[in-house]
Amino acid sequence: MSYVTDYPAAPAETAANHFLQRLSVETDCDDVHTAFKAGDVDFVLLHVVGSPEAFARRHIPGALHLRHRDMNPQRMAEWPADTLFVVYCAGPHCNGADRAALKLAQMGRPVKIMIGGMTGWADEGFAFNSQ
């Protein structure tokens, strides 16, 4: 018996529920890139860490800069209540996107994390905006 099978696989229904749950709170770089490329942008992409200068130097095209520490109900009122926010940060080593997602969810706002962040975007070979 291998380490892979030390624990039996979950029943299909349990696995389906698990992966549906993950997909309800996560998206990936390719999905975001494809949406922008196709003009099917039905979300707001937020770059949630760093200074305005760092954002200006390098960010994902189409993203707005709104640091998680600057999120509050008054600021988020700029968007309709049903707006889906997709948040990202530097990458897997950064928890800024988790902080932003938690804040938005606590405000009752729909939110997903773009897993991989800027590191994942670069790994996919996608271009950044920069000055």
KOLGU-4560 file (N, C-alpha, C; in nm, 3 decimals, padded with zeros to 5 digits):
<recs>
<n_xx: 00.084 n_yy: -00.118 n_zz: 00.000 ca_xx: 00.000 ca_yy: 00.000 ca_zz: 00.000 c_xx: 00.089 c_yy: 00.125 c_zz: 00.000 mol: A seq: 1 type: MET>
<n_xx: 00.057 n_yy: 00.221 n_zz: -00.082 ca_xx: 00.137 ca_yy: 00.344 ca_zz: -00.091 c_xx: 00.079 c_yy: 00.452 c_zz: 00.000 mol: A seq: 2 type: SER>
<n_xx: 00.157 n_yy: 00.558 n_zz: 00.016 ca_xx: 00.106 ca_yy: 00.673 ca_zz: 00.091 c_xx: -00.018 c_yy: 00.731 c_zz: 00.024 mol: A seq: 3 type: TYR>
<n_xx: -00.027 n_yy: 00.717 n_zz: -00.107 ca_xx: -00.143 ca_yy: 00.768 ca_zz: -00.180 c_xx: -00.271 c_yy: 00.698 c_zz: -00.135 mol: A seq: 4 type: VAL>
<n_xx: -00.262 n_yy: 00.569 n_zz: -00.110 ca_xx: -00.382 ca_yy: 00.493 ca_zz: -00.076 c_xx: -00.393 c_yy: 00.459 c_zz: 00.073 mol: A seq: 5 type: THR>
<n_xx: -00.302 n_yy: 00.514 n_zz: 00.156 ca_xx: -00.315 ca_yy: 00.495 ca_zz: 00.301 c_xx: -00.453 c_yy: 00.535 c_zz: 00.351 mol: A seq: 6 type: ASP>
<n_xx: -00.507 n_yy: 00.640 n_zz: 00.293 ca_xx: -00.641 ca_yy: 00.686 ca_zz: 00.327 c_xx: -00.726 c_yy: 00.669 c_zz: 00.202 mol: A seq: 7 type: TYR>
<n_xx: -00.839 n_yy: 00.605 n_zz: 00.214 ca_xx: -00.921 ca_yy: 00.582 ca_zz: 00.095 c_xx: -00.975 c_yy: 00.713 c_zz: 00.038 mol: A seq: 8 type: PRO>
<n_xx: -00.997 n_yy: 00.713 n_zz: -00.092 ca_xx: -01.055 ca_yy: 00.830 ca_zz: -00.158 c_xx: -01.197 c_yy: 00.852 c_zz: -00.104 mol: A seq: 9 type: ALA>
<n_xx: -01.234 n_yy: 00.977 n_zz: -00.099 ca_xx: -01.369 ca_yy: 01.013 ca_zz: -00.054 c_xx: -01.472 c_yy: 00.965 c_zz: -00.155 mol: A seq: 10 type: ALA>
<n_xx: -01.593 n_yy: 00.940 n_zz: -00.109 ca_xx: -01.701 ca_yy: 00.908 ca_zz: -00.205 c_xx: -01.716 c_yy: 01.023 c_zz: -00.305 mol: A seq: 11 type: PRO>
<n_xx: -01.763 n_yy: 00.991 n_zz: -00.423 ca_xx: -01.774 ca_yy: 01.090 ca_zz: -00.531 c_xx: -01.853 c_yy: 01.214 c_zz: -00.487 mol: A seq: 12 type: ALA>
<n_xx: -01.962 n_yy: 01.194 n_zz: -00.416 ca_xx: -02.044 ca_yy: 01.308 ca_zz: -00.373 c_xx: -01.966 c_yy: 01.400 c_zz: -00.279 mol: A seq: 13 type: GLU>
<n_xx: -01.889 n_yy: 01.342 n_zz: -00.187 ca_xx: -01.807 ca_yy: 01.420 ca_zz: -00.096 c_xx: -01.701 c_yy: 01.497 c_zz: -00.173 mol: A seq: 14 type: THR>
<n_xx: -01.636 n_yy: 01.431 n_zz: -00.268 ca_xx: -01.534 ca_yy: 01.497 ca_zz: -00.350 c_xx: -01.595 c_yy: 01.609 c_zz: -00.432 mol: A seq: 15 type: ALA>
<n_xx: -01.710 n_yy: 01.584 n_zz: -00.492 ca_xx: -01.777 ca_yy: 01.687 ca_zz: -00.573 c_xx: -01.810 c_yy: 01.809 c_zz: -00.488 mol: A seq: 16 type: ALA>
<n_xx: -01.862 n_yy: 01.788 n_zz: -00.369 ca_xx: -01.894 ca_yy: 01.900 ca_zz: -00.280 c_xx: -01.768 c_yy: 01.977 c_zz: -00.240 mol: A seq: 17 type: ASN>
<n_xx: -01.661 n_yy: 01.904 n_zz: -00.212 ca_xx: -01.535 ca_yy: 01.968 ca_zz: -00.175 c_xx: -01.483 c_yy: 02.058 c_zz: -00.287 mol: A seq: 18 type: HIS>
<n_xx: -01.478 n_yy: 02.005 n_zz: -00.409 ca_xx: -01.422 ca_yy: 02.082 ca_zz: -00.519 c_xx: -01.514 c_yy: 02.197 c_zz: -00.561 mol: A seq: 19 type: PHE>
<n_xx: -01.644 n_yy: 02.177 n_zz: -00.550 ca_xx: -01.738 ca_yy: 02.287 ca_zz: -00.576 c_xx: -01.716 c_yy: 02.399 c_zz: -00.475 mol: A seq: 20 type: LEU>
<n_xx: -01.696 n_yy: 02.363 n_zz: -00.350 ca_xx: -01.669 ca_yy: 02.463 ca_zz: -00.246 c_xx: -01.542 c_yy: 02.541 c_zz: -00.279 mol: A seq: 21 type: GLN>
<n_xx: -01.436 n_yy: 02.472 n_zz: -00.317 ca_xx: -01.310 ca_yy: 02.541 ca_zz: -00.351 c_xx: -01.330 c_yy: 02.635 c_zz: -00.470 mol: A seq: 22 type: ARG>
<n_xx: -01.398 n_yy: 02.588 n_zz: -00.573 ca_xx: -01.420 ca_yy: 02.671 ca_zz: -00.691 c_xx: -01.511 c_yy: 02.790 c_zz: -00.663 mol: A seq: 23 type: LEU>
<n_xx: -01.590 n_yy: 02.782 n_zz: -00.558 ca_xx: -01.677 ca_yy: 02.895 ca_zz: -00.523 c_xx: -01.600 c_yy: 03.008 c_zz: -00.455 mol: A seq: 24 type: SER>
<n_xx: -01.478 n_yy: 02.981 n_zz: -00.411 ca_xx: -01.397 ca_yy: 03.085 ca_zz: -00.343 c_xx: -01.264 c_yy: 03.110 c_zz: -00.413 mol: A seq: 25 type: VAL>
<n_xx: -01.234 n_yy: 03.034 n_zz: -00.519 ca_xx: -01.107 ca_yy: 03.048 ca_zz: -00.590 c_xx: -01.129 c_yy: 03.053 c_zz: -00.740 mol: A seq: 26 type: GLU>
<n_xx: -01.040 n_yy: 03.122 n_zz: -00.806 ca_xx: -01.028 ca_yy: 03.115 ca_zz: -00.951 c_xx: -00.879 c_yy: 03.111 c_zz: -00.980 mol: A seq: 27 type: THR>
<n_xx: -00.841 n_yy: 03.094 n_zz: -01.104 ca_xx: -00.697 ca_yy: 03.092 ca_zz: -01.131 c_xx: -00.659 c_yy: 03.196 c_zz: -01.235 mol: A seq: 28 type: ASP>
<n_xx: -00.530 n_yy: 03.210 n_zz: -01.255 ca_xx: -00.477 ca_yy: 03.313 ca_zz: -01.344 c_xx: -00.528 c_yy: 03.295 c_zz: -01.486 mol: A seq: 29 type: CYS>
<n_xx: -00.533 n_yy: 03.173 n_zz: -01.534 ca_xx: -00.578 ca_yy: 03.149 ca_zz: -01.671 c_xx: -00.724 c_yy: 03.188 c_zz: -01.689 mol: A seq: 30 type: ASP>
<n_xx: -00.809 n_yy: 03.159 n_zz: -01.590 ca_xx: -00.950 ca_yy: 03.197 ca_zz: -01.601 c_xx: -00.964 c_yy: 03.349 c_zz: -01.607 mol: A seq: 31 type: ASP>
<n_xx: -00.888 n_yy: 03.420 n_zz: -01.524 ca_xx: -00.894 ca_yy: 03.567 ca_zz: -01.523 c_xx: -00.841 c_yy: 03.621 c_zz: -01.656 mol: A seq: 32 type: VAL>
<n_xx: -00.728 n_yy: 03.570 n_zz: -01.701 ca_xx: -00.670 ca_yy: 03.614 ca_zz: -01.828 c_xx: -00.767 c_yy: 03.590 c_zz: -01.943 mol: A seq: 33 type: HIS>
<n_xx: -00.828 n_yy: 03.472 n_zz: -01.947 ca_xx: -00.922 ca_yy: 03.437 ca_zz: -02.053 c_xx: -01.043 c_yy: 03.531 c_zz: -02.052 mol: A seq: 34 type: THR>
<n_xx: -01.093 n_yy: 03.564 n_zz: -01.934 ca_xx: -01.207 ca_yy: 03.655 ca_zz: -01.923 c_xx: -01.173 c_yy: 03.793 c_zz: -01.980 mol: A seq: 35 type: ALA>
<n_xx: -01.056 n_yy: 03.844 n_zz: -01.944 ca_xx: -01.015 ca_yy: 03.975 ca_zz: -01.996 c_xx: -00.994 c_yy: 03.970 c_zz: -02.147 mol: A seq: 36 type: PHE>
<n_xx: -00.930 n_yy: 03.866 n_zz: -02.194 ca_xx: -00.900 ca_yy: 03.852 ca_zz: -02.337 c_xx: -01.029 c_yy: 03.844 c_zz: -02.418 mol: A seq: 37 type: LYS>
<n_xx: -01.130 n_yy: 03.775 n_zz: -02.365 ca_xx: -01.258 ca_yy: 03.757 ca_zz: -02.435 c_xx: -01.354 c_yy: 03.874 c_zz: -02.412 mol: A seq: 38 type: ALA>
<n_xx: -01.320 n_yy: 03.965 n_zz: -02.322 ca_xx: -01.410 ca_yy: 04.075 ca_zz: -02.291 c_xx: -01.528 c_yy: 04.032 c_zz: -02.206 mol: A seq: 39 type: GLY>
<n_xx: -01.514 n_yy: 03.920 n_zz: -02.136 ca_xx: -01.620 ca_yy: 03.866 ca_zz: -02.050 c_xx: -01.589 c_yy: 03.896 c_zz: -01.903 mol: A seq: 40 type: ASP>
<n_xx: -01.561 n_yy: 04.020 n_zz: -01.873 ca_xx: -01.520 ca_yy: 04.056 ca_zz: -01.737 c_xx: -01.644 c_yy: 04.093 c_zz: -01.657 mol: A seq: 41 type: VAL>
<n_xx: -01.689 n_yy: 03.998 n_zz: -01.576 ca_xx: -01.807 ca_yy: 04.018 ca_zz: -01.493 c_xx: -01.767 c_yy: 04.020 c_zz: -01.346 mol: A seq: 42 type: ASP>
<n_xx: -01.651 n_yy: 04.078 n_zz: -01.319 ca_xx: -01.594 ca_yy: 04.087 ca_zz: -01.185 c_xx: -01.500 c_yy: 04.207 c_zz: -01.182 mol: A seq: 43 type: PHE>
<n_xx: -01.461 n_yy: 04.246 n_zz: -01.062 ca_xx: -01.361 ca_yy: 04.351 ca_zz: -01.044 c_xx: -01.236 c_yy: 04.286 c_zz: -00.988 mol: A seq: 44 type: VAL>
<n_xx: -01.125 n_yy: 04.303 n_zz: -01.059 ca_xx: -00.998 ca_yy: 04.246 ca_zz: -01.019 c_xx: -00.924 c_yy: 04.347 c_zz: -00.932 mol: A seq: 45 type: LEU>
<n_xx: -00.892 n_yy: 04.305 n_zz: -00.809 ca_xx: -00.826 ca_yy: 04.395 ca_zz: -00.715 c_xx: -00.688 c_yy: 04.345 c_zz: -00.676 mol: A seq: 46 type: LEU>
<n_xx: -00.591 n_yy: 04.433 n_zz: -00.693 ca_xx: -00.453 ca_yy: 04.413 ca_zz: -00.647 c_xx: -00.452 c_yy: 04.468 c_zz: -00.505 mol: A seq: 47 type: HIS>
<n_xx: -00.434 n_yy: 04.383 n_zz: -00.405 ca_xx: -00.468 ca_yy: 04.422 ca_zz: -00.267 c_xx: -00.348 c_yy: 04.446 c_zz: -00.175 mol: A seq: 48 type: VAL>
<n_xx: -00.229 n_yy: 04.452 n_zz: -00.230 ca_xx: -00.109 ca_yy: 04.476 ca_zz: -00.149 c_xx: -00.020 c_yy: 04.580 c_zz: -00.216 mol: A seq: 49 type: VAL>
<n_xx: 00.077 n_yy: 04.628 n_zz: -00.139 ca_xx: 00.181 ca_yy: 04.714 ca_zz: -00.193 c_xx: 00.142 c_yy: 04.859 c_zz: -00.203 mol: A seq: 50 type: GLY>
<n_xx: 00.241 n_yy: 04.939 n_zz: -00.232 ca_xx: 00.224 ca_yy: 05.083 ca_zz: -00.244 c_xx: 00.168 c_yy: 05.119 c_zz: -00.382 mol: A seq: 51 type: SER>
<n_xx: 00.113 n_yy: 05.239 n_zz: -00.394 ca_xx: 00.069 ca_yy: 05.283 ca_zz: -00.527 c_xx: 00.184 c_yy: 05.285 c_zz: -00.628 mol: A seq: 52 type: PRO>
<n_xx: 00.303 n_yy: 05.315 n_zz: -00.581 ca_xx: 00.419 ca_yy: 05.318 ca_zz: -00.670 c_xx: 00.454 c_yy: 05.178 c_zz: -00.720 mol: A seq: 53 type: GLU>
<n_xx: 00.449 n_yy: 05.080 n_zz: -00.630 ca_xx: 00.477 ca_yy: 04.942 ca_zz: -00.670 c_xx: 00.370 c_yy: 04.893 c_zz: -00.767 mol: A seq: 54 type: ALA>
<n_xx: 00.244 n_yy: 04.928 n_zz: -00.742 ca_xx: 00.135 ca_yy: 04.891 ca_zz: -00.833 c_xx: 00.160 c_yy: 04.952 c_zz: -00.971 mol: A seq: 55 type: PHE>
<n_xx: 00.199 n_yy: 05.079 n_zz: -00.975 ca_xx: 00.224 ca_yy: 05.146 ca_zz: -01.102 c_xx: 00.338 c_yy: 05.078 c_zz: -01.178 mol: A seq: 56 type: ALA>
<n_xx: 00.438 n_yy: 05.030 n_zz: -01.106 ca_xx: 00.551 ca_yy: 04.964 ca_zz: -01.171 c_xx: 00.514 c_yy: 04.830 c_zz: -01.233 mol: A seq: 57 type: ARG>
<n_xx: 00.421 n_yy: 04.756 n_zz: -01.165 ca_xx: 00.391 ca_yy: 04.620 ca_zz: -01.214 c_xx: 00.261 c_yy: 04.570 c_zz: -01.153 mol: A seq: 58 type: ARG>
<n_xx: 00.166 n_yy: 04.542 n_zz: -01.240 ca_xx: 00.040 ca_yy: 04.483 ca_zz: -01.195 c_xx: -00.026 c_yy: 04.409 c_zz: -01.311 mol: A seq: 59 type: HIS>
<n_xx: -00.127 n_yy: 04.334 n_zz: -01.279 ca_xx: -00.200 ca_yy: 04.258 ca_zz: -01.379 c_xx: -00.292 c_yy: 04.353 c_zz: -01.456 mol: A seq: 60 type: ILE>
<n_xx: -00.289 n_yy: 04.348 n_zz: -01.589 ca_xx: -00.374 ca_yy: 04.437 ca_zz: -01.669 c_xx: -00.521 c_yy: 04.423 c_zz: -01.629 mol: A seq: 61 type: PRO>
<n_xx: -00.587 n_yy: 04.536 n_zz: -01.613 ca_xx: -00.728 ca_yy: 04.537 ca_zz: -01.578 c_xx: -00.753 c_yy: 04.546 c_zz: -01.429 mol: A seq: 62 type: GLY>
<n_xx: -00.647 n_yy: 04.532 n_zz: -01.349 ca_xx: -00.663 ca_yy: 04.535 ca_zz: -01.203 c_xx: -00.671 c_yy: 04.679 c_zz: -01.152 mol: A seq: 63 type: ALA>
<n_xx: -00.744 n_yy: 04.694 n_zz: -01.043 ca_xx: -00.746 ca_yy: 04.818 ca_zz: -00.967 c_xx: -00.665 c_yy: 04.796 c_zz: -00.840 mol: A seq: 64 type: LEU>
<n_xx: -00.603 n_yy: 04.902 n_zz: -00.792 ca_xx: -00.524 ca_yy: 04.890 ca_zz: -00.669 c_xx: -00.609 c_yy: 04.934 c_zz: -00.552 mol: A seq: 65 type: HIS>
<n_xx: -00.636 n_yy: 04.842 n_zz: -00.462 ca_xx: -00.708 ca_yy: 04.873 ca_zz: -00.338 c_xx: -00.655 c_yy: 04.780 c_zz: -00.231 mol: A seq: 66 type: LEU>
<n_xx: -00.568 n_yy: 04.832 n_zz: -00.148 ca_xx: -00.506 ca_yy: 04.750 ca_zz: -00.044 c_xx: -00.611 c_yy: 04.701 c_zz: 00.055 mol: A seq: 67 type: ARG>
<n_xx: -00.590 n_yy: 04.582 n_zz: 00.105 ca_xx: -00.687 ca_yy: 04.524 ca_zz: 00.199 c_xx: -00.707 c_yy: 04.613 c_zz: 00.320 mol: A seq: 68 type: HIS>
<n_xx: -00.603 n_yy: 04.680 n_zz: 00.365 ca_xx: -00.617 ca_yy: 04.767 ca_zz: 00.483 c_xx: -00.703 c_yy: 04.890 c_zz: 00.456 mol: A seq: 69 type: ARG>
<n_xx: -00.722 n_yy: 04.922 n_zz: 00.328 ca_xx: -00.804 ca_yy: 05.038 ca_zz: 00.292 c_xx: -00.948 c_yy: 05.002 c_zz: 00.259 mol: A seq: 70 type: ASP>
<n_xx: -00.981 n_yy: 04.875 n_zz: 00.269 ca_xx: -01.119 ca_yy: 04.831 ca_zz: 00.240 c_xx: -01.207 c_yy: 04.859 c_zz: 00.360 mol: A seq: 71 type: MET>
<n_xx: -01.319 n_yy: 04.924 n_zz: 00.334 ca_xx: -01.418 ca_yy: 04.949 ca_zz: 00.437 c_xx: -01.553 c_yy: 04.963 c_zz: 00.367 mol: A seq: 72 type: ASN>
<n_xx: -01.662 n_yy: 04.956 n_zz: 00.442 ca_xx: -01.793 ca_yy: 04.962 ca_zz: 00.377 c_xx: -01.814 c_yy: 05.088 c_zz: 00.292 mol: A seq: 73 type: PRO>
<n_xx: -01.761 n_yy: 05.200 n_zz: 00.336 ca_xx: -01.779 ca_yy: 05.324 ca_zz: 00.259 c_xx: -01.706 c_yy: 05.314 c_zz: 00.124 mol: A seq: 74 type: GLN>
<n_xx: -01.585 n_yy: 05.264 n_zz: 00.126 ca_xx: -01.509 ca_yy: 05.252 ca_zz: 00.001 c_xx: -01.573 c_yy: 05.149 c_zz: -00.091 mol: A seq: 75 type: ARG>
<n_xx: -01.617 n_yy: 05.038 n_zz: -00.037 ca_xx: -01.674 ca_yy: 04.933 ca_zz: -00.120 c_xx: -01.811 c_yy: 04.971 c_zz: -00.174 mol: A seq: 76 type: MET>
<n_xx: -01.874 n_yy: 05.072 n_zz: -00.117 ca_xx: -02.004 ca_yy: 05.119 ca_zz: -00.165 c_xx: -01.994 c_yy: 05.180 c_zz: -00.305 mol: A seq: 77 type: ALA>
<n_xx: -01.872 n_yy: 05.197 n_zz: -00.356 ca_xx: -01.853 ca_yy: 05.246 ca_zz: -00.493 c_xx: -01.906 c_yy: 05.146 c_zz: -00.594 mol: A seq: 78 type: GLU>
<n_xx: -01.922 n_yy: 05.020 n_zz: -00.553 ca_xx: -01.968 ca_yy: 04.915 ca_zz: -00.642 c_xx: -02.102 c_yy: 04.861 c_zz: -00.593 mol: A seq: 79 type: TRP>
<n_xx: -02.186 n_yy: 04.813 n_zz: -00.685 ca_xx: -02.312 ca_yy: 04.750 ca_zz: -00.643 c_xx: -02.285 c_yy: 04.632 c_zz: -00.548 mol: A seq: 80 type: PRO>
<n_xx: -02.381 n_yy: 04.605 n_zz: -00.463 ca_xx: -02.365 ca_yy: 04.503 ca_zz: -00.359 c_xx: -02.339 c_yy: 04.363 c_zz: -00.416 mol: A seq: 81 type: ALA>
<n_xx: -02.383 n_yy: 04.336 n_zz: -00.538 ca_xx: -02.364 ca_yy: 04.202 ca_zz: -00.594 c_xx: -02.238 c_yy: 04.190 c_zz: -00.680 mol: A seq: 82 type: ASP>
<n_xx: -02.153 n_yy: 04.290 n_zz: -00.679 ca_xx: -02.029 ca_yy: 04.286 ca_zz: -00.756 c_xx: -01.937 c_yy: 04.176 c_zz: -00.703 mol: A seq: 83 type: THR>
<n_xx: -01.890 n_yy: 04.092 n_zz: -00.794 ca_xx: -01.792 ca_yy: 03.990 ca_zz: -00.757 c_xx: -01.653 c_yy: 04.052 c_zz: -00.762 mol: A seq: 84 type: LEU>
<n_xx: -01.580 n_yy: 04.040 n_zz: -00.653 ca_xx: -01.443 ca_yy: 04.086 ca_zz: -00.647 c_xx: -01.351 c_yy: 03.965 c_zz: -00.656 mol: A seq: 85 type: PHE>
<n_xx: -01.248 n_yy: 03.978 n_zz: -00.740 ca_xx: -01.142 ca_yy: 03.878 ca_zz: -00.747 c_xx: -01.017 c_yy: 03.947 c_zz: -00.696 mol: A seq: 86 type: VAL>
<n_xx: -00.960 n_yy: 03.892 n_zz: -00.590 ca_xx: -00.846 ca_yy: 03.956 ca_zz: -00.525 c_xx: -00.719 c_yy: 03.875 c_zz: -00.548 mol: A seq: 87 type: VAL>
<n_xx: -00.608 n_yy: 03.946 n_zz: -00.557 ca_xx: -00.479 ca_yy: 03.878 ca_zz: -00.569 c_xx: -00.372 c_yy: 03.959 c_zz: -00.498 mol: A seq: 88 type: TYR>
<n_xx: -00.264 n_yy: 03.890 n_zz: -00.467 ca_xx: -00.148 ca_yy: 03.955 ca_zz: -00.405 c_xx: -00.023 c_yy: 03.905 c_zz: -00.476 mol: A seq: 89 type: CYS>
<n_xx: 00.090 n_yy: 03.910 n_zz: -00.408 ca_xx: 00.217 ca_yy: 03.877 ca_zz: -00.471 c_xx: 00.224 c_yy: 03.731 c_zz: -00.515 mol: A seq: 90 type: ALA>
<n_xx: 00.171 n_yy: 03.641 n_zz: -00.437 ca_xx: 00.178 ca_yy: 03.500 ca_zz: -00.472 c_xx: 00.152 c_yy: 03.412 c_zz: -00.352 mol: A seq: 91 type: GLY>
<n_xx: 00.185 n_yy: 03.285 n_zz: -00.363 ca_xx: 00.154 ca_yy: 03.189 ca_zz: -00.257 c_xx: 00.221 c_yy: 03.222 c_zz: -00.123 mol: A seq: 92 type: PRO>
<n_xx: 00.326 n_yy: 03.300 n_zz: -00.127 ca_xx: 00.397 ca_yy: 03.337 ca_zz: -00.004 c_xx: 00.334 c_yy: 03.457 c_zz: 00.066 mol: A seq: 93 type: HIS>
<n_xx: 00.228 n_yy: 03.513 n_zz: 00.010 ca_xx: 00.164 ca_yy: 03.636 ca_zz: 00.059 c_xx: 00.022 c_yy: 03.605 c_zz: 00.104 mol: A seq: 94 type: CYS>
<n_xx: -00.019 n_yy: 03.658 n_zz: 00.218 ca_xx: -00.157 ca_yy: 03.633 ca_zz: 00.263 c_xx: -00.247 c_yy: 03.756 c_zz: 00.246 mol: A seq: 95 type: ASN>
<n_xx: -00.201 n_yy: 03.854 n_zz: 00.170 ca_xx: -00.282 ca_yy: 03.973 ca_zz: 00.148 c_xx: -00.415 c_yy: 03.944 c_zz: 00.082 mol: A seq: 96 type: GLY>
<n_xx: -00.417 n_yy: 03.852 n_zz: -00.013 ca_xx: -00.542 ca_yy: 03.817 ca_zz: -00.080 c_xx: -00.638 c_yy: 03.750 c_zz: 00.018 mol: A seq: 97 type: ALA>
<n_xx: -00.585 n_yy: 03.667 n_zz: 00.107 ca_xx: -00.670 ca_yy: 03.603 ca_zz: 00.209 c_xx: -00.730 c_yy: 03.709 c_zz: 00.302 mol: A seq: 98 type: ASP>
<n_xx: -00.648 n_yy: 03.805 n_zz: 00.341 ca_xx: -00.697 ca_yy: 03.913 ca_zz: 00.427 c_xx: -00.806 c_yy: 03.994 c_zz: 00.358 mol: A seq: 99 type: ARG>
<n_xx: -00.782 n_yy: 04.026 n_zz: 00.231 ca_xx: -00.881 ca_yy: 04.102 ca_zz: 00.155 c_xx: -01.009 c_yy: 04.022 c_zz: 00.138 mol: A seq: 100 type: ALA>
<n_xx: -00.996 n_yy: 03.895 n_zz: 00.102 ca_xx: -01.114 ca_yy: 03.811 ca_zz: 00.082 c_xx: -01.196 c_yy: 03.799 c_zz: 00.210 mol: A seq: 101 type: ALA>
<n_xx: -01.127 n_yy: 03.781 n_zz: 00.322 ca_xx: -01.198 ca_yy: 03.773 ca_zz: 00.450 c_xx: -01.272 c_yy: 03.903 c_zz: 00.478 mol: A seq: 102 type: LEU>
<n_xx: -01.204 n_yy: 04.016 n_zz: 00.459 ca_xx: -01.268 ca_yy: 04.145 ca_zz: 00.484 c_xx: -01.392 c_yy: 04.164 c_zz: 00.397 mol: A seq: 103 type: LYS>
<n_xx: -01.378 n_yy: 04.134 n_zz: 00.270 ca_xx: -01.491 ca_yy: 04.151 ca_zz: 00.178 c_xx: -01.606 c_yy: 04.058 c_zz: 00.216 mol: A seq: 104 type: LEU>
<n_xx: -01.574 n_yy: 03.934 n_zz: 00.246 ca_xx: -01.679 ca_yy: 03.839 ca_zz: 00.285 c_xx: -01.748 c_yy: 03.885 c_zz: 00.413 mol: A seq: 105 type: ALA>
<n_xx: -01.672 n_yy: 03.937 n_zz: 00.508 ca_xx: -01.732 ca_yy: 03.987 ca_zz: 00.632 c_xx: -01.821 c_yy: 04.108 c_zz: 00.608 mol: A seq: 106 type: GLN>
<n_xx: -01.797 n_yy: 04.178 n_zz: 00.498 ca_xx: -01.883 ca_yy: 04.290 ca_zz: 00.460 c_xx: -02.002 c_yy: 04.243 c_zz: 00.376 mol: A seq: 107 type: MET>
<n_xx: -02.011 n_yy: 04.112 n_zz: 00.354 ca_xx: -02.121 ca_yy: 04.057 ca_zz: 00.276 c_xx: -02.101 c_yy: 04.066 c_zz: 00.126 mol: A seq: 108 type: GLY>
<n_xx: -01.977 n_yy: 04.087 n_zz: 00.082 ca_xx: -01.949 ca_yy: 04.103 ca_zz: -00.060 c_xx: -01.903 c_yy: 03.971 c_zz: -00.122 mol: A seq: 109 type: ARG>
<n_xx: -01.949 n_yy: 03.939 n_zz: -00.244 ca_xx: -01.901 ca_yy: 03.819 ca_zz: -00.313 c_xx: -01.752 c_yy: 03.834 c_zz: -00.346 mol: A seq: 110 type: PRO>
<n_xx: -01.675 n_yy: 03.729 n_zz: -00.322 ca_xx: -01.532 ca_yy: 03.740 ca_zz: -00.343 c_xx: -01.471 c_yy: 03.604 c_zz: -00.376 mol: A seq: 111 type: VAL>
<n_xx: -01.369 n_yy: 03.608 n_zz: -00.462 ca_xx: -01.286 ca_yy: 03.492 ca_zz: -00.491 c_xx: -01.141 c_yy: 03.536 c_zz: -00.488 mol: A seq: 112 type: LYS>
<n_xx: -01.054 n_yy: 03.444 n_zz: -00.455 ca_xx: -00.910 ca_yy: 03.468 ca_zz: -00.463 c_xx: -00.860 c_yy: 03.413 c_zz: -00.596 mol: A seq: 113 type: ILE>
<n_xx: -00.772 n_yy: 03.490 n_zz: -00.661 ca_xx: -00.703 ca_yy: 03.438 ca_zz: -00.778 c_xx: -00.578 c_yy: 03.368 c_zz: -00.727 mol: A seq: 114 type: MET>
<n_xx: -00.586 n_yy: 03.235 n_zz: -00.723 ca_xx: -00.474 ca_yy: 03.158 ca_zz: -00.667 c_xx: -00.348 c_yy: 03.178 c_zz: -00.753 mol: A seq: 115 type: ILE>
<n_xx: -00.237 n_yy: 03.184 n_zz: -00.684 ca_xx: -00.109 ca_yy: 03.205 ca_zz: -00.753 c_xx: -00.065 c_yy: 03.349 c_zz: -00.752 mol: A seq: 116 type: GLY>
<n_xx: -00.161 n_yy: 03.443 n_zz: -00.754 ca_xx: -00.128 ca_yy: 03.584 ca_zz: -00.754 c_xx: -00.034 c_yy: 03.621 c_zz: -00.868 mol: A seq: 117 type: GLY>
<n_xx: 00.051 n_yy: 03.719 n_zz: -00.841 ca_xx: 00.144 ca_yy: 03.766 ca_zz: -00.945 c_xx: 00.245 c_yy: 03.658 c_zz: -00.984 mol: A seq: 118 type: MET>
<n_xx: 00.284 n_yy: 03.574 n_zz: -00.889 ca_xx: 00.375 ca_yy: 03.465 ca_zz: -00.920 c_xx: 00.311 c_yy: 03.368 c_zz: -01.019 mol: A seq: 119 type: THR>
<n_xx: 00.186 n_yy: 03.332 n_zz: -00.995 ca_xx: 00.115 ca_yy: 03.244 ca_zz: -01.087 c_xx: 00.095 c_yy: 03.307 c_zz: -01.223 mol: A seq: 120 type: GLY>
<n_xx: 00.065 n_yy: 03.438 n_zz: -01.225 ca_xx: 00.048 ca_yy: 03.511 ca_zz: -01.350 c_xx: 00.176 c_yy: 03.503 c_zz: -01.433 mol: A seq: 121 type: TRP>
<n_xx: 00.289 n_yy: 03.528 n_zz: -01.367 ca_xx: 00.419 ca_yy: 03.521 ca_zz: -01.434 c_xx: 00.447 c_yy: 03.378 c_zz: -01.482 mol: A seq: 122 type: ALA>
<n_xx: 00.418 n_yy: 03.280 n_zz: -01.397 ca_xx: 00.440 ca_yy: 03.140 ca_zz: -01.435 c_xx: 00.361 c_yy: 03.101 c_zz: -01.560 mol: A seq: 123 type: ASP>
<n_xx: 00.245 n_yy: 03.161 n_zz: -01.577 ca_xx: 00.162 ca_yy: 03.133 ca_zz: -01.696 c_xx: 00.216 c_yy: 03.204 c_zz: -01.821 mol: A seq: 124 type: GLU>
<n_xx: 00.310 n_yy: 03.297 n_zz: -01.801 ca_xx: 00.367 ca_yy: 03.371 ca_zz: -01.913 c_xx: 00.284 c_yy: 03.490 c_zz: -01.956 mol: A seq: 125 type: GLY>
<n_xx: 00.193 n_yy: 03.534 n_zz: -01.871 ca_xx: 00.108 ca_yy: 03.648 ca_zz: -01.905 c_xx: 00.182 c_yy: 03.779 c_zz: -01.877 mol: A seq: 126 type: PHE>
<n_xx: 00.151 n_yy: 03.880 n_zz: -01.954 ca_xx: 00.216 ca_yy: 04.010 ca_zz: -01.942 c_xx: 00.162 c_yy: 04.090 c_zz: -01.824 mol: A seq: 127 type: ALA>
<n_xx: 00.243 n_yy: 04.179 n_zz: -01.775 ca_xx: 00.205 ca_yy: 04.273 ca_zz: -01.671 c_xx: 00.197 c_yy: 04.413 c_zz: -01.732 mol: A seq: 128 type: PHE>
<n_xx: 00.120 n_yy: 04.499 n_zz: -01.667 ca_xx: 00.123 ca_yy: 04.640 ca_zz: -01.700 c_xx: 00.234 c_yy: 04.702 c_zz: -01.618 mol: A seq: 129 type: ASN>
<n_xx: 00.307 n_yy: 04.794 n_zz: -01.677 ca_xx: 00.412 ca_yy: 04.864 ca_zz: -01.602 c_xx: 00.438 c_yy: 04.998 c_zz: -01.669 mol: A seq: 130 type: SER>
<n_xx: 00.500 n_yy: 05.085 n_zz: -01.592 ca_xx: 00.535 ca_yy: 05.217 ca_zz: -01.646 c_xx: 00.678 c_yy: 05.217 c_zz: -01.690 mol: A seq: 131 type: GLN>
</recs>
